[in-house]
Amino acid sequence: MGAPRLRTDFNGLFGDVLCLSHEDTCPGENGEHVALRPGMIVTAYDEDVDDEGRRDDLIASGVVEPSPSWLQCTGSRWVLLIDHHGVRNESDLRPPS
């Protein structure tokens, strides 16, 4: 089983920190509630489209951690510390055609 895919809003992106949830769970890609815990390896995604209107989600992978104090004041409980791959579109992972 691979890393869970979590749906989140990339408007909560602050450098290499992405706010995942204001609760102790985050929605998974199939609508399930995924319980968050420190050290989890996950891939976060947000629906997006390319210039031609085809779906091309934003994605970022990394490690789940409790929110830092500067985000807790806005209600954030969990963040993703984004790995060295950064934020990219899902199409960036496909081989060129």
TAPE-V224912 format. One line per field, one symbol per residue. phi: phi as a letter, one per 30 degrees, with the letter a starting at -180 (. if undefined). psi: psi as a letter, one per 20 degrees, with the letter a starting at -180 (. if undefined). A space follows every 10 residues. Layout:
BEGIN
phi: ???
psi: ???
END
This chain:
BEGIN
phi: .dddccdbcd dccbicbbdc acbcbbdddc idccdcaeid cbccbbdbbd dciddaddba clcdbddded cddcjdcbbc dddddicbde ddcdddc
psi: papqppproj ikpndkpppg qjajrqprij iqoopqqpip prpqqpprqa hjjqpnqpqp qbppqqqqhi hhijiphqrp opaihaprqh hiiqqq.
END
